[in-house]
Amino acid sequence: MKYFRSYPFVMQLILFLLMTFTFLSCAGFVLLSLLTKLTGFTPVQLTGITPASPLSLIYSAVTVQGIQSIFIFLLPSLVFAYLAHPRPAAYLGLRKPGKMIQLPLVILLMVGASPLLMFIEHLVSLIDFGKEVKAAQLANENTMTAFMTMPDVTAFLRVFIVMAIIPAVGEEMFFRGIMMRFARKRSKSMLFPVLFSAAIFAYAHSNIYGYLSIFLAGMLLAVIYNLTGSLWCSIAGHMFFNGTQVVLSYLGNISPAVKSLMAGNSVPYYLVISGAVVFTASLYLLLKNKTPLPPNWSDDFTHEELIIFKAESMK
């Protein structure tokens, strides 16, 4: 088998983009052709849900969201890694953290970052981008509010899997595991790969008001990957960040205090300040315990393999 790593950089990138487009097209075909049969609802109904929509419609829309995420991010990453390299897990960065203390530090880092990112999104929301952008944002907020309708534990587990677990695994493989790797091949430092992967990560979420905060979150996840050398750490951070919102929304159905906090238009200043303290301390400790990606982490062939190839070519 001739792995994709033997092809030139441009060819590898084209193959990955074509693979992503193919899976995206397959997802569209499957959902459009089988959607009505599987759910009993039309695509228009599923894309126009509101908090007032029937629970059966909301649950179907959540399921469709999960399927789309799998086809767009998870499957292309897994299949490409399998075809690109004889060690696909290593190619994607799925190695254990260099130090076990890194995982709790990553969680604390996201605990501190969450109120800061929410505050930034709130500040951006005060800017008037026009009626069309505001209408699109309102529709997005209605969809998210509907998704967070979780009257029981079964609904909570469904939403947690679709909104936290699947995106954390699929998006980290796609943006940090592969796209960041491609960017590193054409960069002498980690700055461009971090910024590039964060930019397309934010763009993919199609959220004007949340673009800056999502971009910063993407940068943070890329930095986590670089400092720990393990994609599992960035997956854990991503999952915790998304999962916290799902858990708080679920608790809001039980606790009026939590519901009031979640319904607020701004983040309390004491949360922002305490978050900044936790974030700074966690980042400092993570830097002290870093096991960063090696300079040649994005190379398609190891130094030992190149020596063997050179020796064989000279025979």
N, C-alpha and C positions, 0 to 999 in steps of 0.2 A: 504494500500500500504506500502510495506517495502522499505524504502529509502536506497540507497547505503551507507549512512553515518553509518548505523548499522553494516556494514561489516568491517573486519579488514583492516588495511592500505594497505597491499599488494594486497588484493582482489580488493579494490577500484581502485588502480593504474592499475591493470591488466584490469579491466573493462573499464577504460578510454582509455587505449592504444588500446584495442580491438575495442572500439567504433570509435576511430580515424581511425584505419586501415579499418574498415568497410565503413566509409564515404569516405575515400580515394579511396577504391576499387570501390565504387559506382560512384564516380566522374570519374574514369578512364573508367568504363564500359559505362556510359552515354555519355561521350565525344567521346569515340572511336566508339560507335555504332551509335550515332546520329550526330556526327560532320560534316560529309560530307553533310548530308541532311539539317542541320541547316545553315551551312555557305557556302557550295559549295566548300570548300577547304579541303585538306587532312591534317592529323596530321603533316606530314613532312613539308608541306608548312607553317603551323601555327607556328611551332617551329623554323623555319629558316628565319624569317622575317628580313629585313634590311631597312634602311631609304629609299631605292630605291623601296621597295615593293609597289604594288598598295594599295591605301587607303582602299579599301574594305577588303583586306587581313589583313591589320594592325588593322582595327576596329574589325574584327572577332577575331584576336589574343588577343586584349585587353579584349573583352567579355569573351573569354575562360579563361583568367587570373583571371578575377573576379569570375567566376563560381568555379574555382579551389580553390581560397582563401576562398570562402564561405564553400565549402565542407570539406576542410582540417582543418580550424581553427574555423570558426564561429559555424557551425552546431554541431560538436562534443561537443563544450563547452556549448552551450545552452541546448542540450539534456541531457548531463551528469549532469549539474547543476539541471535540472528539476527532474531527477531521483535520484539525490543524497541527496537532501535537500528539506524540505517543503517550504523554502524561497529561491528559486534559485537566485533571484537578490542579496540578501544579501550574499549568498554563493560566488557569483562572485565578490563581492565588489562594486556592482553598487548602491552606496549610495551617497547622495549629499555631496559636500565638507564640511569640518568642518567650514571653513570660506570662504566667497565669494571672498575675496582678493586672495585666493590661485589660482584660475583659471587664472587671468591676470599675476600672478607671474610665473606660469608654462609656459605660452606663452613666457614671457620675458626670462625665463630660456632656452627655446628652441631656441629663437632668438640668444642668446649669444653662445649656444652650436653648432649651425649649422656651422659657419665658422671654429670652432676648429675641429669638426669632419671631415669636408671636407679637412682641412689641413693635418690631420693625415692620411686620406686615400691617399692623394697625396704623402706623404712621403713613405708610404708602397708601392705605385705603382712604386717607383724608384728601388725596390728590384727585382732582376731577379729570378723568381721562376721556370724558364724553359719554353720551347716552348709550351708544352701542356697547362699549366696554363695560359700562355699569350694568347693562341688561344681561350681558354674558356672564358677568361675575355673580349676579343675583341668581341666574339659572344654575350656576355651578354650586353656589351655597345651598340652594334648595335641594339639589341632588345629594350633596354631602349630608345635609340635615336628615333627608329621607333615609339614606344609608345607615345613619346612626340611630334609627328607630329600632330599638332592641328590647322588646317586652319580656323576653325570657332568655335563659342561658343558651339555648340552642341558637337563637338569633345572634347572640353575642359571639359565640364561637364561629358562626358563619362569617360575620363581619370581620372578626379578628383575623381569620385565615386570609380573607380576600384583601383587606386593607392594610394588614401588617406583615404577615408571614410571606405571602406570595410576592408583593412588591419588594420587600427587603432582599429576598434571595434573587429574584429575577433581575431587578434593576441594578443591584450591586454587581452581579455578574456582567451585565450588559455595559454599564457606564464605567465602573471601576475595573472590572476584570478584563474587559476587551477594549473598549474605546480609550480608556486611559493608557492602556498598554500600547495601542497604535500611536497615540500622541507622543508617548515617551520615545518611540523609535525615531522620531523626527525632532527631538529636543535634547539639548545637552544638560538640562536641569529638570527638576520636577515642577517648576512653576507653571510652564505651559500645559502639561498634562493635567494638573490640578484645576487650572482655570477652564481649560477646554471641556473636560468631563463635567465640571459643574455647570457650565453654560448650556450644554445640550441636555443635561439632566433637568435644569430649570425650564428650558424651552419645551421639553416633552410633556411637562405637566400642564401647559396651556392655561396658566393662571397669571394674568397681568398684575393683579394686586399682590400676589404672593411670589412673583418672580424673584425679587431681590432676596427674600428670606430663603426661598428654595435654593437659589444659587449659593448662598452662604452655607446652607446645610450641605449642599453637594461638595463644596470646598472642604468643609469639616470632615465629611466622610472620606474624601480623598486623602486628606492629611492623616486621618486615622489609619487608613490602609498603608500609607507610606511609613508611618512611625512604628507600626506593629509588624508589617510584612505579612499580615494575614487578612484575607478578605472576610474571614469569619468575624473579625472584630468590627469591620464596617457594616456587615450584615446585622450583627447584634445591635449596633448603634442605631441603624436604620429601623430595625424591628421595634426597638424600645421607643423611638421617637413616634412612629406611627401608632404603635400599640397603646401608648399612654393616652393618646387622644380618644381611641376607641374605649378604653377602660373608663376614662373620665366621663365620656358620654353615657356609658352604661350606668355608672354610679349616679349620674345626674337624674336618671329615672327613679332612683331610690331616695337620694338625698337632696332636699331643696337647696341646701347650701352649695353643693357642688353644681347643681343646675343653674343657680344664680351666677356662679363664677364663670361657667361655660357660656352663659348667655350674654355676658358683659361685652361691651364694645372695645374695651381696652384692658390691658394687663395691669394689675396693681403694681405700683412702683416698688413695694417691698419685695415682690416676687422677682422683679427685674434686677434689683440690687443684689438680693441673695443669690439669684441665678448667676450673676456676673462673678460673685465671689467663688461659688462652687465651680464654675467653668474655669476660672483662672487657676485655682488650686489643682484641679484635675488635670488640666493641660500641662502644668508645671511638673506634676508627678509622672505624667505619661512621657514627657520629654526626658525625664530622669531615668525612666525604665524603657526607653525605646529600643527596638530591634528592627531598624529600618530595612526597607527593600534594598538589596545590593545594587550597585551601579549598573550591572548587566542584567537586571531582572527581566527586562523586556526582550532580551536576545532570543532568537529562535533556536539557536544551537549553543550548547555549553562549550567552554574552552576545551574540554577534553574531547568532545565530539569533533571539533574543528581540527585538532591535532591528528585524530585518527583519519579523518577525511584527507588531510594533507599528506599523511604517510601513504595512504592507499593510492592517491593520485600519482605519487612519485615512483610507484612500483612499475 
